[in-house]
Amino acid sequence: MSDFLLEIGLEEVPAGKIIGVIDNFKSNLENELLAKEIPFKKIDTLGTSRRFTVIIRDIAEKGRELLVENKGPSLQGAFKDGEPTKALQGFCKGQDIEVSDVVIKELKGSEYVYCVKKIPGAEVKKILPEILTASLNNLYFSKPMNWGTNKTAFIRPIRSIVALWDEEVIEFEYAGIKADRYTTGHRFLSSAQVEITKVTSYEEEMAKAFVVVDINKRRKIIEEGITRLAESIDAKALLEEDLLDEVNFLVEYPTAFLADFDQIYLKLPKEVIITTMVNNQKYFPVVAIDNTLLNYFIGVRCGNDQFLDNVIKGNQKVLKARLEDAVFFYNEDLKKPLLELRDKLDKVIYQEKLGSVGEKIDRIKILSKYIADKLEYQDENIELAASLAKMDLATHMVYEFPELQGIMGYYYALEEGYQREVALSILEHYKPVAAGDMVPSSDLGIIIALSDKIDTLTSIVKAGLIPKGSQDP
């Protein structure tokens, strides 16, 4: 048994795309190997934004012996008066066998002649290029790319290919690139080519070139580094799984760093600061033990700790600029009451067959009053809450950060002096946004949320956009 390694070296792939490519390739490769009856133990996947790698563990030198059965004419049509007919003779000639070699088998109550052949297992090294090509050709890319004069489309231009059977280079070519044993290390920390001497030393040799190719190991380094820095100031970092996964594929050699920002920005709603950090800069926010947001953030650079002070200063400047923008948006939004933004929403199309967002608000108001009447729920703020529910869609902040819809309406309503229950209904009426999400806790929030969702469902049906198995509007 041997190990086989294939590394495809690429130009940087977007962080959210590479893991899908790796998993897709592994699946294709497994299917090809199984279809050709080639025994192997498992396939390990490794990778960064600039490469994806598979290692086939304990792959056999030869595939399994195949038993192939080909059906011929019926027994009645194969022999006449005990002599082979032309149909049988033609079948035997096509199968390159003698009449005496045929086997008689029953199929659905009738007897047929069969040719049964044993095909020796294929030499895996010889058919491996065919398997690799098929696996690569069957990869799916939402936006494939062509480069140079090459006709092959791929997620990003291919720059190198390593193909090793233990210590031996396998002859393989794809997208005009011939496989060898040379790859690249970290873009800045390793200038020379990296020679992979054998499959078992791949991770070690890449580590010397400042590339951590093991996906789980790299993620663990990131998580432990962030946690250690947060604990150094008696705090904790908000370790969102999606952000950890994304940062993991933004770096090849991760080093976490701790930085701060001016406390004055803590006057902004915490969701604004966190969204700015996470979505724009891929930073990890830091909170006190009681979950109060602190004026610190943790970033992860692709490199070692050399010149880390300069890196910290640069990131502080970038975050400051982002937070200054947020302050501007926030202050501008507060200059105009929420209800005065209705004119803007009358010009925003909700759905071409269902009119504007303003018209949707009118329907929500009617439904909210109807539901409240049926529940015998008395609250003078029902129409007001329904009117305010989607007004923050016209604010500068939500235009910049759509994920803050409802959240900003809550804060702006409080700033305008509305009752907390009214403000809370703006925040809660979008809930639940997914399976497992919390439902509204306030009566007003429940009523507005029901009205919004009922309107969405009934309007979609009325417009003829009924959900199907392949499409859900």
C-alpha positions, 0 to 999 in steps of 0.5 A: 500500500502507498500514499498519493498526494495531489496539490493544486496551487492556485491564485487566491481563492475567496475564503468562502469558496475553497472548502467547497472546492476541496470537499467537491474534489474529494467526493469526485475522487472517491466516486472515481476510485470506487467505480474503478474498484481501486482499494484505498483506506481514506482521503484526507483533505488539506488546504489554504486560500492558495492551494487545495490538497488531497492525500489518498491513504493506503491506495493499492498498486492494482485495482480489484479483479473485475468479473464482467458478464455480457448477455447474449441471445436466448438459449432458444435462439442460440442453438438449433438442433444442437448446433450454434446459430449465426446469432450465437456465432456472431455474439462469440466473435464479438466477445472474442470467445469460443462457443464452448466458453459461453455460460447459460443463465436464467433471467426472468424465467428465460434462459440466455447465453452469457460471456463471463470474463475476468478482467485483471485489476488495472495498474493504478499509476497508469490510470490515475491521471485519467481519474484525476482529470475526471475528478477535476473536470467535474468540479462545480464553480458558480463563477469559473474563470479562464486565463491566458490562452488556456481553455480550461475553466477553474475557480482561479488560475492554476499555478502549480501541481504536485503529484506524488506516489510516495516519493515518485512523481506521477506524470500528470498534466492539467490546464497546461501545467505539468505535475512535479514535486515543487510548490510555493510557500508563504507569499512573503515569508518563503521566497524559494520553491518548496520541494516535496520529497515524499508524501509523508513529509508534506506537512512538515516541509510546508510548515518550514515554508510558513504554511499550515496546510492542515485545516483543523490545525490552522483553525485551532492555532487561530482559536487558541491565539485569540482566546489567549489574547482575550484572557490576557486582559481578563476578557473574552472574544466573540468567537463566531463559527462562521467568522472563524471558518472564514478567517481560517481560509484567509491566512496560511500562517496565522498570528493573532494580535490584540488592538484597541480603539477609542472608547468614544465609539462605544456610544454607538449601538454595540451591534453597529460596532460588532457588525463593522468589525466582523463584516468589514474587517474580519476582527473578533470583538472583545467583551468583558465577563459580563458580556459588555462590549470593550474597546478592544478587537483581535485580528489575525494576520497571515504571517509571523509576529515580525513588525506586528506593531506596524500591523496593529497600527494599520488595523487601528487606522482602518477600524477608526475610519470605519467607525467614523463612517458609522458615527456619521450614518448614525448622526445623520439618521437621527436628524430625521424622524422614522415616520418621515422616511415613508416617502422613501419606502414608497419608491422601494419595490418590495416585489414587482407584482406586489408593489412597494415596501410602503404598500407592504407596510399598509397591509401589515397595519391592516393585518395587525389591527385585524389580529389584535381584534380577533385576540381581543388585545387592546393596545393604542400603539398597534398602528404606530408599531406597524407603521414604524416596523420597516422604516429603518430600511430607509436609513443610512445605517441599514443601507450600509449594513442590511443585517442591522434591519430592525436593530437600528429601528429599535435604537432610533425609536428609543432615541425618538422617545417611543415606548420601549414596547414599540421599539422592541416590536421593530426589533422582534418582528423579523423573528424568527429568521431561521430554524432555532431562532428565538420568537418575539417575546412582546405582545406587540412584537408577536402581532407585527411579526405574524402580520408581516409573515402572513402578508408575505405568504398570502401576497406571494400566493396571490402573485402566483409565485407559489413555492415549488420543489426547485424554487421558493420565493 
